[in-house]
Amino acid sequence: MAFWRRMTKMKDEETKGAAAAADEKQPDEARQETPESQAGESAESQAEEPKSAAELAEASAPAEPAAEAGPDWKDMYARMAADFDNFRKRTARDREELAKFAAADVVKDVLVTADNLAMALDKAANKEDPFVVGVKMAYDGFLKALAEHGATPIDSLGEPFDANFHEAIAQLPSPDVEEGKVMNEVKRGWLLHGKLLRAAQVVVSAGKAEG
């Protein structure tokens, strides 16, 4: 009886030891991971890894536009050359105009002398008087000098009234001069290089008087 009790006790101890060893081994096995599980965890860790600032900037940057064609330098040069040529011609024309009319004020002032000489000759009783002849020569020389500087008188007597060149100071009836034409010139008009320098003061005919 004692022998069988010892054998039974030994078997019970062996069974308990095997069970304890199995319990110790099970957590270690549970901790071991298969290659598939390791690969899944690696992929998840890579997906959750935050991107760097450079990667974020590159991802958010807009797509680069297609390269544009460069400027047409030949066309730009041709346009610039044409503009410069026009500017040069316009400057030369303005300079010429300025030179032509620079003496306009001086000429206008000396026209008073021409008016006085013309009035003196018109009022002279004896056209053959040597003094009158001398005044006539001075007057002709004066007109020649004015013409050399581009100043020419306007012939108004008998011409149709033109507001561009004439200044009407009166309108009187005339049996000889047609209506609307200049019948008398009070002050002579002048042009400077073809442009009006001083308008002529004239009397315009109103035609024949009625009755």
C-alpha positions in Angstrom: 0.0 0.0 0.0 2.8 2.4 0.8 4.5 1.6 -2.5 1.4 2.4 -4.5 0.9 5.7 -2.7 4.4 6.8 -3.5 4.0 5.9 -7.1 0.7 7.8 -7.3 2.3 10.8 -5.6 5.1 10.8 -8.1 2.7 10.7 -11.0 0.7 13.6 -9.6 3.9 15.7 -9.2 5.0 14.9 -12.8 1.6 16.0 -14.1 1.7 19.2 -12.1 5.3 19.9 -13.4 4.2 19.4 -17.1 1.2 21.7 -16.6 3.4 24.4 -15.1 5.9 24.1 -18.0 3.1 24.4 -20.5 1.8 27.5 -18.8 5.3 29.1 -18.9 5.8 28.2 -22.5 2.4 29.6 -23.7 3.1 33.3 -23.1 6.4 33.1 -25.0 4.6 31.5 -28.0 1.9 34.1 -27.8 4.5 36.8 -28.0 6.1 35.4 -31.2 4.8 37.1 -34.4 4.4 35.6 -37.8 6.0 37.2 -40.9 2.6 38.2 -42.2 1.7 40.1 -39.0 5.1 41.8 -39.0 4.6 43.0 -42.6 1.2 44.4 -41.8 2.5 46.3 -38.8 5.4 47.7 -40.9 3.0 48.9 -43.6 0.8 50.5 -41.0 3.7 52.2 -39.4 5.0 53.6 -42.7 1.5 54.9 -43.6 1.2 56.7 -40.3 4.7 58.2 -40.5 4.4 62.0 -40.9 5.8 63.6 -44.0 8.6 66.2 -44.0 8.1 69.9 -44.7 9.8 69.6 -48.1 7.5 66.7 -49.1 4.4 68.7 -48.0 5.5 71.8 -50.0 6.2 69.7 -53.1 2.8 68.0 -52.8 1.0 71.3 -52.4 2.9 73.3 -55.1 0.9 74.0 -58.3 1.9 72.3 -61.5 4.4 74.4 -63.4 2.8 76.1 -66.5 4.1 75.2 -69.9 7.1 77.3 -71.0 6.0 80.5 -72.9 7.5 81.6 -76.1 10.2 84.2 -75.7 9.6 87.9 -76.9 10.1 88.6 -80.6 13.2 90.8 -80.3 13.3 91.4 -84.1 9.8 92.9 -84.1 10.4 94.9 -81.0 13.6 96.4 -82.5 11.7 97.3 -85.7 9.0 99.0 -83.7 11.5 100.9 -81.6 13.4 102.0 -84.7 10.2 103.3 -86.4 9.2 105.2 -83.2 12.6 106.8 -83.0 12.5 107.8 -86.7 9.1 109.4 -86.2 10.3 111.2 -83.1 13.4 112.5 -85.0 11.2 113.8 -87.9 8.7 115.4 -85.5 11.5 117.1 -83.6 13.1 118.4 -86.7 9.7 119.7 -87.9 9.0 121.5 -84.6 12.5 123.0 -84.7 11.9 124.3 -88.2 8.5 125.8 -87.2 10.0 127.4 -84.2 12.8 129.0 -86.3 10.2 130.3 -88.9 8.0 132.0 -86.4 10.5 133.1 -83.8 10.5 136.6 -85.3 6.6 136.8 -85.5 6.3 139.3 -82.6 9.1 141.5 -84.0 7.6 141.5 -87.5 4.2 142.4 -86.1 5.7 145.3 -84.3 7.5 146.8 -87.3 4.3 146.5 -89.4 3.2 149.7 -87.8 6.1 151.4 -89.7 4.9 149.9 -92.9 1.4 151.2 -92.3 2.6 154.7 -91.7 4.8 154.7 -94.8 1.8 153.5 -96.9 -0.5 156.1 -95.4 2.1 158.9 -96.1 2.3 157.8 -99.8 -1.4 157.6 -100.1 -1.9 161.1 -98.8 0.8 162.7 -100.9 -0.5 165.3 -103.3 2.4 165.2 -105.7 3.5 161.7 -106.4 6.5 163.0 -108.5 7.9 165.1 -105.6 11.4 164.0 -104.9 10.6 163.6 -101.2 7.6 161.4 -102.0 9.8 159.4 -104.4 12.3 158.9 -101.6 9.6 157.7 -99.2 8.3 155.3 -101.9 11.8 153.8 -102.3 12.1 153.4 -98.5 8.7 151.7 -98.4 9.6 149.3 -101.2 12.9 148.4 -99.5 11.0 147.8 -96.3 8.5 145.5 -98.0 11.4 143.6 -99.6 13.1 143.1 -96.3 9.9 141.7 -94.8 9.4 139.4 -97.7 12.9 138.0 -97.2 11.8 137.0 -93.7 8.6 135.3 -94.9 6.2 138.2 -94.4 3.9 139.1 -97.3 0.9 141.5 -97.5 -2.7 140.3 -98.1 -4.4 141.8 -101.1 -8.0 142.4 -100.0 -9.6 145.1 -102.3 -12.2 143.6 -104.5 -11.9 140.1 -102.9 -14.7 138.2 -101.3 -14.9 138.7 -97.6 -13.1 135.8 -95.8 -13.3 135.7 -92.0 -10.1 133.7 -91.9 -8.1 136.7 -93.2 -10.4 139.7 -92.9 -11.8 141.7 -90.0 -14.9 143.6 -91.0 -15.3 147.0 -89.3 -18.3 148.1 -91.3 -20.6 147.2 -94.1 -21.7 149.9 -96.5 -23.8 150.1 -99.7 -21.8 150.5 -102.9 -23.1 151.0 -106.5 -19.8 149.6 -107.9 -18.7 146.8 -105.6 -20.6 143.6 -105.5 -22.2 142.6 -102.2 -20.0 140.6 -99.9 -16.8 141.9 -101.3 -14.2 144.2 -99.8 -14.7 147.7 -100.9 -12.1 149.5 -98.7 -9.0 148.4 -96.7 -8.4 150.4 -93.5 -5.4 148.3 -92.4 -3.5 145.9 -94.5 -3.3 142.2 -93.5 -0.1 140.2 -93.4 1.0 136.6 -93.6 4.1 135.0 -92.2 5.3 131.9 -94.0 1.8 131.4 -95.3 0.1 131.7 -91.9 -2.0 134.6 -90.8 0.1 137.2 -88.9 -2.4 140.0 -88.8 -5.9 140.1 -90.2 -6.9 142.9 -92.6 -9.4 145.5 -91.3 -11.8 146.0 -94.1 -15.1 147.6 -95.1 -17.5 145.1 -96.8 -19.9 146.1 -99.6 -23.6 145.7 -98.9 -24.5 146.0 -102.6 -26.5 148.7 -104.2 -28.8 150.8 -102.0 -32.5 150.2 -102.5 -34.6 153.0 -103.9 
